[in-house]
Amino acid sequence: MSAEKPAQLLSSEEILSRKWDKCLANHAIKGAVGLSVGIGLSFLFFRRRAWPIGLSTGFGLGMAYDECTKSFSAEQLVTDATPQR
């Protein structure tokens, strides 16, 4: 006899709050990585100019925004609401 746990259905509020948490954490991490890469590039290759910092930070935040947009798409919301086994 194997004791299997029944599939848990998550409420829509829980799904949405998990997506927002992941989205905000993703923005913070990718923005910080982009900032640090930009600072490194600025000091090493571009004689301490400011544009590599802004460019790489923008790339990081843009990647995070794209992932958030994909996670909030309608088809992704439907598949996340199905029970997990």
Buried (B, 14 or more C-beta within 10 A) or exposed (E): EEEEEEEEEBEEEEBBEEBEEEBEEBBEEBBEBBBBBBBEBBEEEEEEEEEBBBBBBEBBBEBBBEBBEEBEEEEEBEEBEEEEE
